Amino acid sequence: MKIFKYITILTIGLVAFACSDDDNPTAEDHFMAQPIPQIPVDTDYIVGSPYVSFQWNSAVPETPSAGNYDSQYGDPTAYALHVDQALKGGIDYFFFDLRSAVKITEHNTDKAFIAKLQSASNAASMKFAISYNFGALGLKDSNRIEDAGKVDAFINDFELMLPYMQQANYMKINGKAVVQIERGEELYANDNAAVYAQLRAHMAGLGQELYIIATQRSWSPPARYEFRYVGGVDAVTGIEYNRNNLTNYDRYIMLHKMLEVNWTYQRDWFADNGLQFVPNISPSINPQIRNSRSTDWAIVKDPQYFSDMCNVARVGTGTDKLVILDSFNDWNYGTQIEAATSYGEAYLDILKKEFKVK
């Protein structure tokens, strides 16, 4: 027993000696305390941005330099100014929403909006791509696209995009027409890769290859929906990172670092599985515009904040160097980068500086 007691005392002493203050973890050892790498702008990044259709909310606190244009049905005069702004700011292309032709009225409304904008005097100098909404297909886990008999309707929606893709100012990457699929994780299928293969074969037969960017919920682990994407799409982007759960104060005050950790992991995971990750950034957000009772934190426009956000995007982007800006003109959420009477073209200038070599 004495031997056992002496051994125990000796062990405790050795542990106490080994655990000096120098070996104890400190706040600086936490991963959130590590600095964000600064990535130099030594190449041009491809920046896309949604150009949204909306009705003006009277609570919008700022005024566009272009005035309160017809944002719901399309305003060619204002769009001509927006094209000039976007090109000055280094935006490579706009996304235009297009809903499924299964609900033909909605589909035609979106087509009319696009046609109005494309009638602007300088529209041909600005590239665009389609952001496809398949919600009208009515898919859910208990009603998957094959079982619902909606594969042909899905493919037909892309065939209806072909006239856009054949325009000289449609956005292409390596000759492939860019299409964003909204809420890609909700494209319920028994075999997503097979559905995408069928789509690609059909479009290739019509002479057009596709570069498909699927969106998914922000903060989602990349492997959560891997069966929806791997072997099917080209790239994945999370949406609305600054709109999601900003009631969480930690996420609000440490958003840049949390995004850097999140996006670095996603970039590497998707790369290992043959996909690109596309960071989605915003200069600001004001949830109280749409809901005065919102308890989400507002992110006010601040040049340093936006520059830091752009750097985080450069950290997280894949080898194709794609970035999505949310948004060019979503004034009702306060995420717009469009020129205003209050801040001028300041954020367009920052965007250009952060993503273009010249």
Secondary structure, 3 states (H helix, E strand, C coil): CHHHHHHHHHHHHHHHHHCCHHHCCCHHHCHHHCCCCCCCCCCCCEEEEECCCCCCCCCCCCCECCCCCCCCCCCHHHHHHHHHHHHHCCCCEEEEEEECCCCHHHHHHHHHHHHHHHCCCCHHHCEEEEEEECHHHCCECCECCCCCCCHHHHHHHHHHHHHHHCCCCECEECCEEEEEECCHHHCCCCCHHHHHHHHHHHHHHCCCCEEEEEEEECCCCHHHHHHHHCCCCCEEEEECCCCCCCCCHHHHHCHHHHHHHHHHHHHHHHHHCCCEECCEECCCECHHHCCCCCCCCCECCCHHHHHHHHHHHHHHCCCCCEEEECCCCCCCCCCCCCCECCCECHHHHHHHHHHCCC
